[in-house]
């Protein structure tokens, strides 16, 4: 089995794994979306569903749809008017055209479901290829490259999080960086430098912030190890080190237009000043030894208590905490990982073992996690540190497979401090267990082989018996249903590993790896036909008709929570005042507190309903642009008129119409209460007319006066909205510390408003990388033609 055979096997496995998407045309999506758009109880179907992953349905798909089908005046969408009274569109996490692969796919489809599914499959495939080439660059055997690559790309962790593209993308481009950096540290190459730059650029635009930090530590460790092994002099160190750092910096600069906007939005949010408890909520709560045992069981084989991605899985939320988050290796990879603690491998790769142990401690011991948050750069988002050890575990597994399958007695093992092959040979006979390939060729080798195989089998069997005991005790204590055939699968995996160590037949381990993919990875695939996903309903149509494209709707009462969920407006072609945004502005959070006692939750992340009808009868609420209220309870008819009902959801229209635009004289406005001044009957001197309108661009006809006037717009103020009269830039301001305002000079009859964020410059790095890539490909093609001509 050579590298080419393994690469072909890798590709074929991916094609078979995603057959229901590639052949049957299904899309990756977590549920039918019926309860969300109808307001009725979800109707079960025979497709796997789980609303734990509703971020895809409520954030990613609607945002991608807005990027694809929104009414944008620029080359990419920058402003989303459908939620939060307007906000900047999300550009990170591969959701927008600022990410080059999304931009490329947008040329071929305008369907957000198809684009997301294609993007996910492509990212998973690139993850496997990058990791395979990285392990090959480490000069590991073909089998040692294939099995971990399948484990990373089609293993439990990635398959569990296919609906969260940023998790998969982080692993993908981190694996790419490991490959390119390993190549560069071995030999100087312009293509490696370009690869590092491009991978850094894509990692920053598509990855999850906290996982990026984790993977940065992994990449740094690998680079340091490579430096120690392959950089033999100061000149080599300075040249290669300078190229590597320059490549990383260039990739970061390419992502800068997006991050400048993110920093601006983050500074205006409450997200930068959160409590420690905000981070600790993602850690599993282990109250006793049973909880600890159950947590370890999920790492080995989460299928022992059912399908982990099912809504009925008992360990998804356990002891009132998010207990299971896809952090599993599968039995095959777990036992291979345990074998990586062989003294020879432990001495050589101690730094990877230490990293994995520290990630485990940071997951199970809250003070250690808080130390990482405060001192190690993990304060940007919350995640379980153990997720960072997935790549590390598979790197160790690759070395373990190479160790077990090697036919050479000396194994060519090189330590951190130099060549200790002679010492290793002297120690080998005294090791407690060894694979047969590690025994020196001498008399009595067969007896030593049997002894080593016996001890290897004894170790794995004893470990599996202990795990089975914990599974039984934890299951009986918590009254969980057992999957008895998974007990058998675990024993078959152990037997297969022992047989592989004895025979060193690549087909044995390859078969186990393929079986693992389809036993533990594919059952987690949340895919369904497009026609099973609801994107409209009588309720959606009624709301769209009543708001008439301009007005906004609002939900009244917690009993409607989950109906028309915040951020799906971009998919349903509606507008609301609600929000699902981790970086919502503090001004937005303050104004919703005037409308609702609960206000926004989780540092402004969610605002999903109004809970005080008496607050929204305040005249100031008219400025929100809400002309339709949805409620299951009757509202006061002296303030609201019932205009319809869908099922048990009543639709009400405020008797006082909302205000969308208004032009006023400056002296008529009271500085201490601008909103109240706007409500005055004498305040409005002219009703502006919208001449042309896009999401990010508006041409407005205003009254021509000899005095300075002010224009009010019922949308959220943002500093990157710019106003012009001809070529003259006008001053913008926040009215009532929230709404968009423009100061209009005398004798002005038309103004232009356009949203001008830094992300608009994202086309520059894309064009540069495209030009370099096409130029390089053309050069290589010319060289091949020239070489062929010379041979002829």
ZALOBA-705896 format. One record per residue: residue in one letter; x, y, z of N, C-alpha, C in turn. Coordinates in steps of 0.1 Angstrom, whole numbers, plus 5000, padded with zeros to 4 digits. Layout:
REM residues N
aXYZXYZXYZ/...
REM end
This chain:
REM residues 792
x500949885000500050005000500950125000/x500950204989501750324988500850444990/x501550564989500850694991499750714981/x499950674969498950704959497650614962/x497850494966496750404969495950464981/x496750504991496050565003495250684999/x495850774991495150894987493850864979/x493950764970492750724963491650674973/x492150584982491250534992490550645001/x491350755004490850865011489750935003/x489950964991488951034982487750944981/x487850814978486750734976485850724989/x486550725000485850715013484950845015/x485450955011484751075012483551075003/x483751024991482551024982481450934987/x481850814993480850724998480150785011/x480950845019480450905031479351005029/x479551095018478551195015477651155004/x477451025002476650984991475151034991/x474551055003473251105003473151244999/x474251315000474251454996474651464981/x475751384977476251394963475351324953/x474651214958473851134949472351174950/x471851174962470451204964470051354965/x471051434965470851584965470351644978/x470651574989470151625002471151745007/x470751815017471551925022471751905037/x472851965041473251955056472352055063/x471452015072470552105079470052025091/x469952095103469652015115468251975118/x467252035111465852005114464952055103/x463652025104462752065093462252205093/x462552285104462252425105460752445105/x459952345107458452355107457952435119/x458452395131457952465143458252615143/x459452645137459852785137459052875128/x458552825117457752915108456252895109/x455852795115454352775117453852815130/x454752805141454252825154453552705160/x453552595153452952465158454052375163/x453652265169454552165174455252095162/x456552075164457352015153456751875149/x456651845137456151715132457351625129/x457451515136458651425134458551365120/x459751345114459951275102461051175104/x461351095093462350985095463751035093/x463951165093465351215091465851265105/x467151245107467751275120467651425122/x467251475134467051615137467551645151/x468051765152468451815166468451965166/x467652025174467652175174468752235183/x469552145189470752205195471652275185/x471552235173472352295162471552405154/x470652475161469852565154470552695151/x471852715155472652825150472652825135/x472752705129472752695114471452755108/x470352715114469052755108468752895111/x469252955122468853085127469953185124/x471153145121472253245119472953215105/x473553095103474353075092473653085079/x472553005078471852995065471153135062/x470453195071469853325068470953435064/x472153425071473153525068473753495054/x473953375051474453335037473353375027/x472053355030471053395021471053545018/x471353625029471353765027472553805018/x473653735020474853765012474553734997/x473853624995473553574981472453654974/x471353684982470153734976469653874982/x470553924991470154064996470354164985/x469654284988469754394978470854484981/x472054444976473254514980473754604968/x474254724971474754814961476154794958/x476854714967478354694965478554554960/x479754514959480154374953479854264964/x479654304976479354214987478354284996/x477554205004476554255013477254305026/x476954425030477654475042476654515053/x475354535050474354585060473154495059/x472654445070471454365071470354445078/x469354485070468254565076467154475082/x467254345081466154255085466054245100/x467054265108467054235122467754355129/x467354365142468054465151467954605147/x466954635139466854765133468054805124/x468654695118469754715110471054685117/x471954615111473254585117474254545106/x475554555108476454505098476354355096/x476454305083476354165081477654095087/x477453965090478553885095479453845083/x480753875085481753845075482653735079/x482753705091483653595096482953455095/x483553355099483053215099482653165085/x483253225074483053175060481653205056/x480953305062479553325058479353425047/x480453505044480253605034481253595023/x481153685013482053685001483453735004/x483653785016485053825020485853695021/x485253585024485953455024486053405009/x487253385004487353364989486553234984/x486553134992485853004987484353034987/x483753104997482353134996482053224984/x482953324982482853404970482853324957/x483753234956483753144944482553064942/x482053004953480852924952479553004949/x479653134953478453224950478253244935/x479353224927479153234913478353124907/x478153014914477552894909476152864915/x475852924926474552894932474053014940/x472753044940472153144949471353084960/x471452954961470752874971471552864984/x471252924995472052915007472252775012/x471252695011471452555016472452475008/x472352494994473352424986474752484988/x474852614989476152674991476752625004/x476052625015476552585028476952435027/x476152345021476552205020477752185012/x477852255001479052234992480252284999/x480152405006481252455013481752365024/x480752305031481152205042481852085037/x481352025026481951905020483351935015/x483452045008484752085003485752115015/x485352175026486252195037486652065044/x485651975045486051845051487051775042/x486851775029487751715020489151775020/x489251905021490551975022491251945035/x490451925046490951885059491751755058/x491151655051491751525050493051535041/x492951605030494151615021495251685028/x494951805034496051875041496651795052/x495851725060496451645071497251525065/x496751465055497451355049498851405044/x498851515037500151575032501051615043/x500551665054501351705065502051585071/x501251475073501851355079502851295069/x502651305056503551255046504851335047/x504751475049505851555050506751525062/x506151455072506851405084507551275081/x507351225069507951105064507450975071/x506150985074505450865080505050775069/x504650655073504250555063502950585057/x502550535045501250565039500150535048/x500150425055499050385064498950485075/x500050535080500150625092499550765087/x499550785074498950915069497450895067/x497050785062495650755058494750755070/x495050665080494150645091493850765099/x494850845104494550965111493751075103/x494051075089493351175081491851135080/x491551015079490150975080489551005094/x490350985104489851005118489651155120/x490351245114490151385116489051435107/x488951405094487951465085486651395086/x486551265089485351195089485051125103/x485851175113485651115126484451175133/x484351145146483151185154483051335155/x484251405158484151545161483651625149/x484351605138483951685126482451645122/x482151515122480851475117479751535127/x480051545139479151605149478851745147/x479951825142479851965140479752005125/x479251925117479151965103478152085101/x477252105110476352225109477052355114/x478252345119479052455124480352465115/x480252525104481352525095482652585101/x482552675110483752745115484652645123/x484052545129484852445136485652355126/x484952315116485552235106486652315099/x486352435095487252515088488552545096/x488452565109489552585117490552465116/x490052345117490852225116491452215102/x490652255092491152245078492352335076/x492252455078493352545075494552535085/x494252485097495352455106496152345101/x495452235096496152125090496952175078/x496452265070497152325059498352395063/x498252475074499452545079500552445084/x500052345091501052235095501852185083/x501152155072501752105061502752205054/x502252325052503152425045504352455054/x504052475067505252515076506252395077/x505752275077506652165078507552155065/x506952185053507652185041508652295041/x508252415046509252525045510352505055/x510152445066511252425076512252315071/x511752235062512652135056513452195044/x512752265036513352325023512652445019/x513452545016512952675012512152664999/x510952714999510052704987509152824986/x509052884975508153004973506652954974/x506352834970505052784971504652764985/x505552714993505252695008504952835014/x505752935011505553065016504153115012/x503753105000502453144995501353065002/x501652935004500652845010500352895025/x501452925032501352975046500553095046/x500853195037500053315037498653295034/x498353215024496953195020496153115031/x496853015037496152935048495853025060/x496853115064496553205075495453295072/x495353345060494253435056492953365057/x492853245052491553175052491253125066/x492253095074491953055088491353165096/x491853285094491353395102489953435097/x489653415084488353455079487253355082/x487653225084486653125085486653045098/x487653055106487752975118487053035130/x486852955140486252995153487353055162/x487153175167488253245174489053165184/x488353095193489053025203489852905198/x489252835188489952725182491152765174/x491152885169492252945162493452955171/x493153005183494153025194494752885197/x493852795199494352655203495252605192/x494852615180495652555169496852635166/x496852765170498152845169499252785178/x498852745190499752685199500352555193/x499452475187499852345181500852375169/x500552465161501352495150502752545154/x502752635165503952685170504852575176/x504252475183505052365188505652285176/x504852255166505452185154506552255148/x506452385146507452465140508752465148/x508652475162509752465170510452335170/x509652225169510252095168511052085154/x510352135144511052125131512352205130/x512352325137513552405138514652325144/x514352255155515352185162515952075154/x515152015145515551895138516151925124/x515752035118516052065104516852195101/x516852285111517552405109518952395115/x519952375107521252335111522252445114/x521952565109522852685111522052815112/x522752915117522053045119521453105106/x522253085095521753145083520453075078/x520352945079519152875076518052915085/x518352935098517352975108516753115104/x517653205101517153345099516453355086/x516853285075516153295062514753225063/x514753105068513453035068512553095079/x513153135090512253205100511653335095/x512553405088512053535082510953505072/x511053405063510053375053508753335060/x508853245070507753195077506953315084/x507653395091506953505098506353605088/x507053635077506553725067505253665061/x505253535059504053475053502853485062/x503053455075501953465084501453615085/x502453705086502053845087501253895074/x501653845062500953885050499553825050/x499353705055498053645056497153725066/x497753765077496953845087496653985081/x497554045073497254175067496054155057/x496054045050495054025040493654015047/x493653965059492353955066491954075074/x492854175073492754295082491454375079/x491054395066489754475064488554415071/x488454285072487354225080487554255095/x488754235100488954245114488854385119/x489154485111489054625115487554645119/x486654595110485254615113484854535126/x485354415127484954335139485454405152/x486654465152487154535163486254655167/x485854725156484954835158483654795165/x483054695159481754645165481954585179/x483054515181483254455194483454565205/x484054675202484254785211482954855215/x481954845206480654905209479754805216/x480154685218479354575224479654555238/x478954465245479254435259480054305260/x480454255248481154125248482554125254/x483154245254484554245259484654255274/x483554265281483554275296482654175302/x482954045301482153945306482753885318/x481853815326482353755338482953615335/x483653565345484253425344483153325342/x481953345348480953245347480453225333/x480653325325480253325310481053215304/x482353205307483253105301483052965307/x482752955320482652835327481452755323/x480452815318479252745314479452635303/x480552645296480752545285481452415291/x481952425303482652305309481652205314/x481952075312481151975318481151975333/x480051965340479951975354480151835360/x481251805366481451675372481351675387/x480351615392480051625406480551505414/x480751395408481251275415481951185405/x482451075410483250975401482350925390/x481050905392480250855381480250955370/x480151085373480151185362481451185355/x482551175363483851165356484051045347/x483450935352483550815344482750825331/x481550885332480650905320481350995310/x482051105315482751195306483851115299/x484651035306485650955299485050855289/x483950805292483250705283482950775270/x482450905271482050975258483250995250/x484451005255485651025247485950895239/x485750785246486050655239484950615229/x483750605234482650555226481350615230/x480950735225479650795229478450725225/x478650625215477450555210476950445219/x477650425230477350315239475950345246/x475550475246474250505252473250565241/x473550545229472650585218473450675208/x472750735198473350815188473550955194/x474850995195475051125203474451245197/x474151245184473551375178472051375179/x471451265185470051265186469551355197/x468351405196467751495206467551425219/x467451295219467151215231468351155237/x469551195232470751145238470951185252/x471051095262470951135276472151225281/x473251225274474451295279474651435272/x473751475264473951605257474051715268/x472951715276472951805288472851715300/x473751725309473851635321474251715332/x473551705344473751785356473751935353/x472751965344472452105341473652175334/x474452105327475552165320475552095306/x476252165297476452115283477552005285/x477151875285478051775289478851715277/x478051685266478751625255478751715243/x479851745237480051835226480851775215/x480651645212481351585201482851555203/x483351565215484751545218485051395220/x485151325209485351175210486451135200/x487051025202488050975193487650845186/x486650775191486150645186487150545193/x486650415195487450315201488750285194/x488750285181489950255173491050365176/x490650485175491650595177492050615191/x491050585200491350595214492450495219/x492350375215493250275219494650295212/x494650345200495850375193496550495200/x495750585205496250705213496850655226/x496250555232496850505245498150435242/x498250365230499550305227500650405224/x500250535221501250635219502050665232/x501650615243502350635256503350535258/x503650455248504850365248506050445252/x506950385260508050465265508950525253/x509050455242509850505231509150635225/x507850615223507050725217506950845227/x506750805240506550905250507850995251/x508950925250510251005251510451095239/x510051055228510251125216509251235214/x507951215217506851305215506251355228/x507051375238506451415251505751545250/x506151635241505451765241504051755236/x503751655227502351635223501551575234/x502151485241501451425252501151525263/x502051615266501851715276500751815271/x500751845259499651935254498351875256/x498151745252496851675254496451665268/x497451645277497051635291496651775297/x497351875292496952015297495552055292/x495252015280493952035275492851965283/x493151845287492251765295492051835309/x493151885315493151945328492352075326/x492552155315491852275313490352255311/x489952135307488552105305487852065318/x488551985327488051935339488252015351/x489252105351489552185363489252335360/x488152385364487852525361488852635363/x489652625375490652735376491752725365/x492052605360492952595349492452665337/x491152645334490452705323490452855324/x490152905336490153055338491553115336/x492553035340493953085338494253095323/x493753005315493953015301493153135295/x491953155301491153275296491853405299/x492453415311493053545315494453565310/x495253455308496653465306497153415292/x496353325286496753255274496053295261/x495153395262494553445250493253375247/x492553315256491353245254490053325258/x490153455258489053535262488153585251/x488453545239487653595227486353525226/x486253395229485053315228485253205237/x484153125239484253015248484152885241/x485052795245485052655239485752565249/x485552435247486152335256487552315251/x488552335260489952325255490352185250/x489552085254489851945249489751935234/x488952025228488752025214490052055206/x490952125213492252145207493152025206/x492851925214493751805214493351705204/x492251735196491851635186492951625175/x493551735170494651725161495851655167/x496151695180497351645187497151495188/x496051445192495851305194496051225181/x495551285170495651215157497151215152/x497851325156499351325153500051215160/x499651195173500251085180499850955175/x498650935171498150815165498950785152/x499250885144499950865132501350805135/x502050865145503350815149503250675155/x502150645162501950505168501750405157/x500950435147500850345135502150325128/x502850425126504150415120505150335128/x505050345141505850265151505450115150/x504150085150503749945150503949885136/x503849955125503949895112505449895107/x506349955114507749965109508349825108/x509149795098509849675096511249685101/x511649805105513049825109513249815124/x514249735128514549725142514849855149/x515549945143515950065150514850175149/x513850165141512750255140513150395136/x514450425134514950555130514450665140/x514450635153513850725163514850825166/x514450955166515351065169514751145180/x515451175191514851245202515151395201/x514551465211514751605211516151645213/x516951565221518351595224519351535214/x518851465204519751405195519451255192/x520451185187520351045184520550965196/x519550885200519650795211519350655207/x519650625194519250495189519950385196/x521250405199521950305206521450275220/x521050385227520450365240519150295239/x518350325229517050265227517250115225/x518250075217518449935215518849865227/x519549925236519949865248518749845258/x517749935257516649935266515549845261/x515449825248514349755242514049615249/x514949535251514549405257513949425271/x514249535278513749545292512349615292/x511849665280510549725280509449635284/x508449675291507349585296506549535284/x506349605273505649555262506249625249/x506249555238506749605226506049535214/x505949615204505449545191506649475185/x506349365178507349275173508449345165/x508049455158509049525149510149595157/x509849615170510849695179511849605185/x511749465184512649375190513949355181/x515149375187516349355179516349215173/x516949205161517049065155518148995162/x517848895170518848815178518148685181/x518948605187518348475191517348485201/x516248405200515148415210514248525206/x514348585194513448695190511948655190/x511648525186510348485185509648475199/x510448435209509948435222509648575227/x510448675224510248815227509048865220/x508848825207507648875200506348825207/x506348705211505148655217504948725230/x506048755238505848815250505348955248/x505849035238505349165236503949165231/x503549075222502149075218501249035229/x501648945238500848905249500649025258/x501649105261501549225270500749335263/x500949355250500149455243498649415244/x498349285242496949245243496449255257/x497249225267496849235281496549375285/x497449475280497249615283495849665277/x495649635264494449685258493149625263/x493249485266492149415271491749465285/x492749485293492549535307491949675307/x492449755298491849895297490449885292/x490149805282488749795278487849735288/x488249635296487449585307487149695317/x488149775320487849895329486849985324/x486950015310485950105304484550045304/x484549915301483249845301482549845315/x483449835325482949835338482349975342/x483050085337482550215340481250235332/x481150185320479950195312478750135318/x478950015324477949945330477450005343/x478450045351478150115364477350245361/x477950325353477350455350475950445343/x475850345334474550325328473450275337/x473850175346472850125355472450235366/x473450315370473150415380472250525375/x472450565362471650665356470450615348/x470350485347469250415340469250445325/x470450435319470650465305470450335298/x469950345285469850225276471150195270/x471550065270472850025265472749985251/x473850005243473949955230474949845231/x474449715232475249605234476149575223/x475749605210476549575199477849665199/x477749775206478949865207480049805216/x479549725226480449645234481249555225/x480549485217481249395208482149465198/x481749575193482649655184483849695191/x483849735203485049775210486049665211/x485549545214486349425215486949385202/x486149405191486649375178487749475174/x487649595178488649695175489949665182/x489849625195491049585202491749465196/x490949365192491449245186492149285173/x491549375165492149415153493449485154/x493549565165494849635167495949535171/x495549445179496549335183497049255171/x496049225163496349145151497249225141/x496949355140497849435132499249445137/x499349455150500749465156501449335154/x500749225153501449095151501749075136/x500749095127500949065113501549185105/x501349305110501749425103501249435088/x499949385087499249385075498449515074/x498749605064498049735063496549715061/x496149605055494749585052493949575065/x494549525075493749515088493349645094/x494349735095494149865101493249955091/x493549935078492650015069491249975070/x490949845071489549795073488949855086/x489749855096489249905109488850055108/x489750135101489550275099488250305091/x488050225080486950245072485650205080/x485750095087484550065095484250165106/x485250235111485050335121484350455115/x484750495103484150605096482650585094/x482250465090480750445087480050395100/x480650355110479950315122479850435132/x480850525132480850635141480750775135/x481050785122481050915116479750945109/x479450855099478250875091476950885098/x476750805109475450815116475150955122/x476251045123476051175128475751285118/x475551245105475351335094473951385095/x473751515098472451575098472151625084/x471551545076471251585062469751545059/x469151615050467751595046467451665033/x466351615026466051685013465651825015/x465851905005465452045005463952065007/x463151975001461751995003461151955016/x462051905025461551875039461851995048/x462452105043462752215051461752325048/x461052375058460052485055460652625056/x460452695046460852835046459752935045/x458552885045457352975045456152895052/x455152975054453952915061452853025061/x451652985064450553085065450953205074/x451653175085452053275095453053365088/x454053315081455053395075454353485064/x453453425056452853505046451953615052/x451353585063450453685069451353805074/x452453775081453353875086453953955074/x454353895064454853965052453854055046/x452554015045451554095040451254215048/x451154195062450854305071451954405072/x453254365072454354465073454654525060/x454154465049454254535035455754565032/x456654485036458054505031458854615038/x458154715044458854825050458854815066/x457754785071457554785086458254655092/x458354665105458954555112457854485121/x458054365125457154295134457954275147/x457154245158457754225171456854115177/x457554025185456853915192456653955206/x455453935211455053975225454853845233/x455553825244455353715253456353595251/x456753545262457753435262457153305256/x455753295256455153175251455253165235/x455753265229456053265215457553245212/x458353215222459753195221460053075211/x460853095201461152995192460353005179/x459353085179458553115167459153225159/x459353215146460053315138461253355145/x462153265148463353295157464253405151/x464753485160465653595157466653555147/x466853635136467853615126467353535114/x466253465116465653395104464953495095/x464853615099464153715090464853725077/x466153715077466853725064466553615054/x466153495060465753385051464253395047/x463453445056461953455054461553585047/x462453675044462153805038461253885046/x461553895059460853975069461754075076/x461254165084462054255092461454255106/x462354265116461954265130462854355138/x462554375151463454445160464254345168/x464154215166464854115174466254095169/x466954015177468454005174468953875179/x469953815171470753705176472153745172/x472853815180474153875176475053885189/x476153815189477053825200477753965202/x477754045191478354175191477354285189/x476154265194475154375193475654485201/x475354605197475854725203475254755217/x475954815225475354855239474254945237/x474255035227473055125225471855045222/x471954935214470854855211470354785224/x471254735232470854665244470154765254/x470554885253469954985262468555025257/x468355035244467055075239465954955241/x466454835240465454725241465054715256/x465854765265465454765279464354855282/x464154955273463055055274461754985269/x461854885261460754815255460354685263/x461354635271461154505277461854495290/x461254435300461954415313463154315312/x462954215304463954115303465154165294/x464754245284465754295275466554195268/x467754225264468654125257469354045268/x469653915264470353825273471753785268/x472553725277473853685274474753795268/x474853905275475654015271475154065257/x473854075255473254135243473154035232/x473453905234473453815223472053795217/x471053785226469653745222468653845227/x467853885218466653965222465453905213/x464553825219463653745212462153785214/x461853855224460453895226460254015236/x459154075235458754185244457854125255/x458154165267457354105278456454205285/x456454335281455654435288454854515277/x453554475274452754545265452554695269/x452554725282452354865286453554955283/x454754895280455854975277455855015262/x455254925254455354955239454155045235/x453355085245452355185241452955325243/x454155335248454855465249455055525235/x454655645233454855705219456255685213/x457255685222458655665217458755535209/x457955435212458055305205457755315190/x457055425187456755445173457955465164/x459055505170460355525163460955395159/x460555285165461155155162460755105148/x459655165142459255115129458354985130/x457954945142457154825143455654855140/x455154785130453754805126452954675127/x453554575133452754445136453354385148/x452454335157452754265169452154125168/x452854025173452453885173452253845188/x451153795192450953755206449853645207/x450053565216449153455219448053505229/x448353615235447353675245446753805238/x445553835242444953955237445554085242/x445754185233446354305237445254415238/x445654525245444654625248444154695235/x442854685233442254735220442254885219/x442454955230442555095230443855145223/x444855055222446155085216446455005204/x445854885203446154795192444854745185/x444954725172443854675165444154535159/x443354445162443554305157443354295142/x444254255135444154245120444254105114/x444354005123444353865118444753775129/x444653645125444953535135445353415127/x446453355130446953225124447153125135/x446353025134446252925145445952995158/x446752985168446453055181447353185182/x447953235172448753355172447953465166/x447753575174447053685170447953795165/x447453865155448253975148447554105151/x448354195157447854325160448654435153/x447954545150448554665144448454785154/x449554855157449354965167448455075160/x447655135168446755245163447555365159/x448655395166449555505163450555445153/x450555495140451455435130452955465133/x453855375129455255395132455855515124/x456955565128457655665121458855605115/x459055615101460155555094461255665091/x460755785087461655895084460956025088/x461756125091461256255095462256365093/x461956475088462856595088462356705097/x463256755105462856845116463856965116/x463457075122464357185124465157155137/x466357195137467257175148466757235161/x466257365160465857435172464657385178/x463857295171462657235177462957115185/x464257065185464556945192465156985205/x464756915216465256935229466456835231/x467656885234468756795235468656685246/x467856715256467756625267466756515264/x465956535254464956425250464656445235/x465556405227465356415212464156335208/x464056215213462956125209461556185212/x461456245224460156305227459856435218/x460956505214460756615206460256575192/x460756455187460356405174458856375174/x458356335186456956295186455956415186/x456556535187455756655187455056675173/x453856725173453156745160453856855152/x454456945159455057055152456557025147/x457056915151458456885148458656855134/x457856775127458056745113457656865104/x458656905096458357015086458256955072/x458756835070458756775057458856625058/x458056555050458156405050459056365038/x460256315042461256285031460656165022/x461156165010460756065000461955974997/x461855844998462855754994462855734979/x463855784972463955774958464555634953/x465555594959466255464955466755404968/x466555274969466955204982467555074979/x468655054985469354924987469554895002/x470054785005470354755019471354855025/x472354885017473554965021473655095014/x472555145007472655265000471255324998/x471055455001469755515000469855654994/x469055684985468855824979467555874985/x467655994992466456044998466256184994/x465056214990464656354987464156425000/x464856535003464456605016463956745012/x463356815022462856945020463957055018/x463857145009464857245007464557365016/x465357395026465057505035466357585036/x466057705041467157805043467857785057/x467357685064467857665078468457525078/x469357495088469857365090468757275096/x468557155090467557065095468256935098/x467456845104467956715107467056605102/x467656495096466856385091466956275101/x465756215104465656095113465355975104/x466055865107465755735100465555635111/x464555555109464255445119465155325116/x466455345119467455235118468555255128/x469255155131470355175141471455255135/x471955345144473055435140474355355139/x475155375130476555315129477455415123/x478655425129479655525125480055515110/x479855395104480355375091479255405080/x478155455085477155515075477655655072/x477855675059478255815055477155875046/x477056005048475956085042476656195033/x476056205021476656305011475456385005/x475856515002474956594993475856634982/x475656574970476656594960477956534964/x479056614963480356564968480656604982/x479756674988479956725002479556615012/x480456585021480056485031479356555043/x478256495047477356555058477656485071/x477356555082477556505095476456405099/x476756295104475756195109475856195125/x474756155131474756145145473756045150/x473756005163472855915169471755995176/x470555965172469356035178468855945189/x468655995201468255925212469255815215/x470555835212471655745214471455615207/x470655615197470455485189470155505174/x469155585171468655595157469655685148/x469555655135470355725126469855865123/x470755955124470456095121471456155112/x470956255104471856325094471556475096/x472656555097472456705097472456745082/x471356815079471256865065471457015064/x472457055055472757195054471557265047/x471557395047470557475040470657455025/x469457465019469357455004469757324999/x469557215007469757085002468457014999/x468356954987467156884984467256734982/x468456684982468656534981469956494988/x469956384995471156335001471256184998/x472456134999472755994997473455945010/x472855825014473455755025474055625020/x475255595024475855465020476755415031/x476655285033477455215043478755175038/x479855225044481155215039482155145049/x481955015052482854945061484254915054/x485154875062486454835057486454705049/x485454625051485354495044485254515029/x484854635025484754655010486054645003/x487154655011488454645005488954495004/x488054405008488454265008488754204994/x488254274984488554224970490054234967/x490754324974492254344970493054224973/x492954164986493754044988493253924979/x491953914977491453804968492053824954/x492153944949492753964935494153934935/x494853964946496353944947496653794947/x495953714956496153574956495753504943/x494653554937494253494924495353524914/x495853644913496853674904498153594906/x498553584918499753504921499553354917/x498353304921498053164918498053134903/x497353224896497253204881498653224875/x499353324879500753344874501653224876/x501553174889502353054892502052934884/x500652914883500252794875500652814860/x500552934855500952954841502452934839/x503252974849504752954848505052804849/x504452734858504652584858504252514845/x503052564840502652504827503652534816/x504152654816505152694805506452614807/x506852594820508052514822507852364817/x506752314819506452174815506452164800/x505852264793505852264779507252274773/x508052364780509452384775510252254777/x510052194789510752064791510451954781/x509151954778508651854768509251884755/x509352014751509852044738511352014737/x512052034748513452004749513751854747/x512851774753512951624752512751574738/x511751644731511451604717512651654708/
REM end
